[in-house]
Amino acid sequence: MKLIAAALVLAAGPALAECPPPAQMQDAARAWLAGERLPDPGVATVEDAACAYAPFRAALEAEMGAPVGWKVGFTSKPAQERFGVTAPVAGALFAPMILQDGAEVSLKGSRSPFYEADLVVTVADAAINEATSREQVAAALSDVRPFIELPDMALAEGVKPTGPIMASYGVIPWRGVIGQGVAMTDLADPVADLAALTVELKADGAEPVQGTGEMLLGHPLDVVLWLIGHGGARLEPGQVISLGSLSPLVEATPGVTVTADYQVGGKPMTVTARLVD
């Protein structure tokens, strides 16, 4: 439970945090799970967000079990500028949030859902926690996988989504659809191939949008290096890491099929999500 709190503190500096009451954040988590919107936690800094998120995450864990991975947000300069932060932040991912390729995603439990192209890597070896280079990170991963994330911007009416507020709620993951990936051992040069990764996100009635691996802190593996070096997370084999946005956020509406087509090292990856009532 302390890992993400450490992540936020280390990313932002040593300033003393002023925590919201833990009961307030736990109540917010339980209400969010019940379909309600998230209130303003009363934080002004990323330090405050670190201690706010710890009890929020604990309440989620009590309902959904131990995390199965991590979501890293604000991994592009435009996102950081939009939300007023200078570094990424991270939050826990739980098993009920992750759906498989082709899944029908019911939007009934959401409040303000969006979708975007994302990218996931899977941890193979706990040696990743000592990695200091892209090559060492790649050697400790089992695969890279296509991922359509569906965040829910579930803030209460009138609450502006600032970086500290988003961080207080673990960057508000909600659902994500994951596809069959490519093994790292099947890439001729994982570091170069991930740098050159491309994706095209398509949805019914919308113009396709493209993204590249360099949108993620300049290189997808640098997101993992941030998580283990500054994020305070101890990664375990089998955990997944959502690396961040490869496309703009698009409002999610029922009746739309969303497909993300990737190319990495000359190998295709595809994932599809069907959005329903």
C-alpha positions in Angstrom: 0.0 0.0 0.0 2.9 2.3 0.6 4.5 1.8 -2.8 2.5 4.4 -4.8 2.7 6.9 -2.0 6.5 6.6 -2.2 6.2 7.0 -6.0 4.5 10.3 -5.8 6.7 11.7 -3.1 9.9 10.7 -4.9 8.6 12.2 -8.1 7.8 15.5 -6.6 10.4 16.2 -4.0 10.8 16.2 -0.2 8.1 18.7 0.8 6.0 17.8 3.8 2.6 16.5 2.8 -0.7 17.4 4.4 -2.9 14.3 4.1 -6.7 14.3 3.8 -8.2 12.1 6.5 -7.8 8.4 5.6 -11.4 7.7 6.3 -12.4 10.4 3.7 -10.3 8.6 1.0 -11.5 5.2 2.0 -15.1 6.4 1.8 -14.4 7.9 -1.6 -13.0 4.6 -2.9 -16.0 2.6 -1.7 -18.4 5.1 -3.2 -16.5 5.0 -6.5 -16.8 1.2 -6.6 -20.5 1.7 -6.1 -20.8 4.0 -9.1 -20.5 7.4 -7.5 -18.3 10.2 -8.6 -15.0 11.2 -6.8 -15.0 14.4 -4.7 -12.3 16.9 -4.5 -9.8 15.4 -2.0 -8.6 18.8 -1.0 -5.0 18.4 -2.2 -2.9 21.1 -3.8 0.4 19.3 -4.3 1.7 15.9 -5.5 3.0 15.4 -2.0 -0.5 15.7 -0.6 -1.6 13.3 -3.3 0.8 10.6 -2.2 -0.7 10.3 1.2 -4.2 10.7 -0.1 -3.8 7.8 -2.5 -2.5 5.3 0.1 -5.9 4.8 2.0 -7.8 5.1 -1.3 -5.8 2.2 -2.8 -6.1 0.2 0.5 -9.9 0.4 0.2 -9.8 -0.7 -3.4 -7.5 -3.6 -2.6 -9.9 -4.8 0.2 -12.6 -5.2 -2.5 -10.6 -6.3 -5.6 -7.6 -8.1 -4.2 -3.9 -7.4 -4.6 -2.8 -5.4 -7.6 -2.0 -7.2 -10.8 0.1 -4.4 -12.1 0.6 -0.6 -12.4 -0.7 2.2 -14.5 1.8 5.0 -15.2 0.2 8.3 -16.2 1.5 11.7 -17.5 4.2 10.0 -19.6 4.1 12.6 -22.3 5.0 16.3 -22.1 1.5 17.4 -23.4 -0.1 15.4 -20.6 2.2 16.8 -18.0 1.6 20.3 -19.2 -2.2 19.8 -19.3 -2.3 18.5 -15.7 0.4 20.8 -14.3 3.0 18.2 -13.3 6.6 17.7 -14.2 6.9 13.9 -13.9 4.8 10.8 -14.2 2.6 9.4 -11.5 1.5 5.8 -10.9 -1.5 3.9 -9.6 -2.4 0.2 -9.1 -4.2 -2.0 -11.6 -6.6 -4.7 -10.3 -7.7 -7.9 -12.0 -11.4 -6.8 -12.5 -10.1 -3.8 -14.5 -8.4 -6.0 -17.2 -10.5 -7.6 -20.0 -9.4 -9.8 -22.8 -9.3 -9.0 -26.6 -12.7 -8.7 -28.2 -14.5 -8.1 -24.9 -17.7 -6.2 -24.7 -17.2 -3.4 -22.3 -20.4 -2.3 -20.6 -20.3 1.5 -19.9 -23.1 1.2 -17.3 -20.7 1.3 -14.4 -18.8 4.3 -15.7 -19.4 8.0 -15.2 -17.3 9.8 -17.8 -15.6 7.1 -19.8 -13.0 7.6 -22.5 -10.7 5.4 -24.6 -7.2 5.6 -25.8 -4.4 3.5 -27.3 -2.0 2.3 -24.6 0.8 -0.2 -24.3 1.5 -2.9 -21.8 4.6 -4.9 -20.9 4.7 -8.0 -18.6 7.3 -8.6 -16.0 9.2 -11.9 -16.3 12.0 -11.6 -13.8 12.3 -9.8 -10.4 15.8 -8.7 -11.5 13.9 -5.9 -13.3 14.0 -4.1 -9.9 17.7 -3.6 -10.2 17.7 -2.5 -13.9 19.4 0.7 -14.7 19.3 0.5 -18.5 16.8 -0.1 -21.3 18.6 -3.3 -22.2 18.3 -4.6 -18.6 14.6 -3.8 -18.5 13.9 -5.5 -21.8 15.8 -8.6 -20.6 13.5 -8.8 -17.6 10.2 -8.5 -19.5 8.4 -11.4 -21.1 6.3 -9.5 -23.7 4.8 -6.3 -25.0 1.0 -6.3 -25.5 -1.6 -4.1 -27.2 -3.9 -2.4 -24.8 -7.0 -0.1 -25.2 -7.4 1.7 -21.9 -10.8 3.0 -20.9 -10.2 5.5 -18.1 -13.2 7.0 -16.3 -12.9 10.7 -15.5 -15.2 10.2 -12.6 -14.7 13.5 -10.8 -17.6 15.2 -9.2 -19.2 18.1 -11.2 -17.1 21.2 -11.0 -13.9 19.5 -9.9 -11.0 20.4 -12.2 -8.8 17.4 -13.1 -5.5 18.7 -11.9 -2.4 16.5 -11.6 -2.5 16.3 -7.8 -6.2 15.4 -7.8 -5.7 12.7 -10.5 -2.7 11.3 -8.5 -4.8 11.2 -5.3 -7.0 8.6 -7.2 -4.2 6.6 -8.8 -4.8 8.3 -12.2 -8.3 6.8 -12.2 -7.9 3.5 -14.1 -11.3 1.8 -14.7 -11.2 -0.7 -17.6 -8.7 -1.9 -20.2 -8.8 -4.5 -23.0 -5.6 -6.4 -23.6 -4.6 -8.4 -26.6 -2.1 -11.1 -27.6 1.4 -9.7 -27.5 4.8 -10.3 -29.0 7.5 -12.0 -26.9 10.6 -10.0 -26.2 12.7 -12.9 -27.4 10.9 -12.6 -30.8 12.2 -9.1 -31.3 15.6 -8.8 -33.1 16.4 -5.7 -31.0 13.8 -5.0 -28.3 15.2 -1.6 -27.4 15.3 -0.3 -31.0 12.0 -2.1 -32.0 10.1 -0.6 -29.1 11.4 2.9 -29.9 10.1 2.5 -33.4 6.7 1.0 -32.4 3.6 2.5 -34.1 -0.1 2.2 -33.4 -3.2 3.2 -35.3 -6.4 3.6 -33.3 -9.7 3.2 -35.2 -13.3 3.5 -34.1 -16.6 3.5 -35.9 -17.3 6.9 -37.4 -14.0 8.4 -36.3 -10.8 9.4 -38.2 -7.9 7.0 -37.3 -5.2 8.4 -35.1 -1.6 7.3 -35.0 0.9 7.1 -32.2 4.6 6.1 -31.7 6.7 4.6 -29.0 8.6 7.8 -28.4 5.4 9.4 -27.0 6.1 7.5 -23.8 8.8 9.5 -22.0 10.8 9.3 -25.2 11.0 5.5 -25.1 8.6 2.9 -23.7 11.3 1.3 -21.5 12.0 4.6 -19.9 8.6 4.5 -18.3 9.6 1.2 -16.6 12.9 2.8 -15.5 11.0 5.7 -14.0 8.7 3.3 -12.1 11.5 1.2 -10.6 13.9 4.1 -10.1 11.5 6.9 -8.9 8.2 5.2 -8.5 9.0 3.2 -5.4 7.3 0.1 -6.8 8.6 -3.4 -6.3 7.7 -5.3 -9.5 6.9 -9.0 -9.4 6.9 -11.6 -12.2 3.5 -11.7 -14.0 2.6 -8.1 -13.2 1.7 -5.8 -16.1 2.6 -2.2 -16.6 0.4 0.2 -18.5 2.9 2.6 -20.0 0.7 5.5 -21.0 -1.2 7.2 -23.8 -0.3 6.7 -27.4 -3.4 8.6 -28.7 -5.7 11.4 -27.6 -8.5 10.6 -25.2 -11.8 10.0 -27.0 -15.2 10.0 -25.3 -16.5 6.5 -25.1 -20.1 5.9 -26.2 -22.1 2.6 -26.5 -22.4 0.9 -29.9 -18.8 1.7 -30.9 -16.1 -0.9 -31.8 -12.6 0.3 -31.1 -9.5 -1.4 -32.7 -5.8 -0.6 -32.1 -3.3 -2.0 -34.7 0.3 -2.0 -33.7 3.6 -2.7 -35.4 6.7 -3.6 -33.4 9.8 -5.1 -34.9 8.0 -5.9 -38.1 5.4 -7.9 -36.1 1.7 -6.9 -35.9 -0.4 -6.8 -32.7 -4.1 -6.0 -32.6 -6.7 -5.5 -29.9 -10.4 -4.8 -30.2 -13.0 -3.6 -27.7 -16.8 -3.4 -28.2 -18.5 -0.7 -26.2 -22.0 -1.5 -25.1 -24.7 -0.2 -22.8 
